[in-house]
């Protein structure tokens, strides 16, 4: 009977809590905001992001005997080019999209060119929906993944830098909703991204301005 005596205070506390939160019959319960039905974004999200800007790359050939040797070091200086990502996500709430992405980019100047691609996870958050609804379309993004990239010179005397890299990108965008199709709608707007590709032998950094277009499968 000792276990029953120990449980009795818990049972009484639960009964008191239930009575305190009980809702009279016929009175409607208002769900918390986080559980409210989506108003702006829902369903499957399929999108494309394209940008153009500047980047710089440097590093060594992907060979352990050459990494760290100044004789094999290459650096591009500023290059111009473009980058794009295709992503498939789910709109988990009005304020959060999450899924996967695949992308590639290419940059060059008079002496160097760099190309690469990869894939991984993507998250988009809309932090001002509750705080300032007029900016409900302002979003922040993060991309994480892995892939490959290189740096090649037009001068054969300069060694190529390459490797298997980690991909990281962060940025901001704005989204305007328009149109309706198959029960869903489109969103479009400008974006600004900062991309980093890095590994032990090679690194590339880029700043890109562009546009993002998506289709939401739900209303």
SVG drawing of the C-alpha trace seen along z (x, -y; Angstrom):
<svg xmlns="http://www.w3.org/2000/svg" viewBox="-23 -46 81 48">
<polyline fill="none" stroke="black" stroke-width="0.4" points="0.0,0.0 3.0,-2.3 3.0,-2.9 -0.7,-3.9 0.0,-6.5 2.9,-7.9 0.7,-8.2 -2.3,-9.8 -0.8,-13.4 0.0,-13.2 -3.6,-12.1 -5.0,-14.9 -2.7,-17.5 -3.7,-16.2 -7.4,-16.5 -7.0,-20.0 -5.2,-21.0 -7.8,-19.5 -10.6,-21.3 -8.7,-24.6 -8.3,-24.3 -11.7,-22.8 -13.7,-24.6 -17.5,-24.9 -19.6,-22.7 -20.2,-24.5 -17.3,-26.9 -14.8,-26.8 -11.1,-26.2 -8.7,-28.5 -5.6,-26.6 -2.1,-28.1 -0.6,-30.2 2.0,-27.6 -0.8,-25.0 -3.0,-27.3 -3.7,-26.3 -1.2,-27.7 -2.3,-30.9 0.7,-31.7 2.7,-28.6 1.9,-24.9 2.5,-21.7 5.4,-20.7 7.8,-23.5 9.6,-23.3 11.9,-26.2 14.8,-27.6 17.3,-30.2 19.6,-32.0 22.3,-34.6 25.3,-36.4 28.2,-38.0 31.8,-37.8 34.0,-35.0 37.5,-34.2 39.2,-30.8 42.5,-29.5 44.2,-26.3 46.3,-23.3 46.0,-20.2 44.1,-17.4 47.2,-15.4 48.5,-15.1 52.2,-15.5 51.4,-18.9 49.1,-20.4 50.9,-23.1 53.8,-23.4 53.9,-27.1 55.1,-25.8 51.7,-24.3 49.6,-27.1 47.1,-28.9 44.9,-32.0 42.5,-33.5 41.8,-37.0 38.3,-38.3 36.2,-36.4 32.7,-37.0 30.1,-34.4 26.8,-32.8 25.4,-30.1 22.0,-28.3 20.2,-26.0 17.2,-23.7 15.4,-22.7 12.5,-20.5 11.2,-21.2 8.1,-21.0 6.4,-24.0 6.2,-22.8 4.5,-26.0 4.0,-29.6 7.4,-30.4 9.5,-27.4 10.5,-25.5 12.9,-22.5 14.2,-20.1 17.0,-19.3 18.9,-21.3 21.2,-20.6 23.3,-23.4 26.3,-24.5 28.3,-27.6 30.9,-28.9 33.2,-31.9 36.1,-33.2 38.4,-36.2 41.2,-36.7 43.5,-34.1 41.4,-31.7 38.1,-29.8 36.4,-27.8 33.4,-25.5 31.7,-23.2 28.5,-21.7 27.0,-19.8 23.8,-19.1 22.5,-18.8 20.0,-20.3 18.2,-23.7 16.2,-25.6 14.2,-28.8 12.7,-30.8 10.4,-33.7 11.0,-35.3 8.8,-38.5 5.4,-36.8 4.2,-37.4 6.3,-40.4 5.7,-42.5 3.2,-40.9 3.8,-43.5 7.2,-41.8 5.9,-38.3 7.6,-37.7 11.1,-38.4 13.0,-35.2 16.4,-33.9 18.1,-30.8 20.8,-28.3 22.2,-25.6 24.5,-22.8 26.0,-20.0 29.0,-18.5 30.3,-18.4 33.3,-19.2 35.0,-22.3 38.2,-23.3 40.3,-26.3 42.0,-26.1 44.4,-28.6 44.7,-29.5 48.4,-29.2 49.4,-25.5 52.4,-26.4 50.0,-27.1 48.8,-24.0 45.1,-23.2 43.5,-23.4 40.6,-21.0 39.0,-18.8 35.9,-17.4 34.4,-20.3 31.8,-21.2 29.2,-23.7 27.7,-26.3 25.5,-29.2 23.5,-31.8 21.4,-34.7 18.2,-36.7 15.3,-37.0 11.9,-38.5 8.9,-36.7 5.7,-38.0 2.9,-35.6 1.1,-35.5 -1.0,-33.2 -2.7,-30.0 -2.3,-26.5 -3.5,-23.1 -4.6,-24.4 -1.2,-26.0 0.5,-29.3 3.8,-30.8 6.2,-33.1 8.9,-35.2 11.4,-37.8 15.1,-39.0 17.8,-37.2 21.3,-37.9 23.5,-34.9 27.0,-34.4 28.5,-31.0 31.5,-29.2 33.1,-26.1 36.0,-24.7 38.2,-21.7 41.8,-21.2 43.3,-21.8 40.8,-24.3 38.4,-27.2 36.1,-29.4 34.0,-32.4 31.3,-34.1 28.7,-36.9 25.7,-36.7 22.6,-38.7 19.7,-37.1 16.2,-35.9 14.2,-33.0 10.9,-31.5 9.0,-28.8 5.7,-26.9 3.8,-26.0 1.6,-22.9 -0.9,-24.3 -2.7,-27.6"/>
</svg>
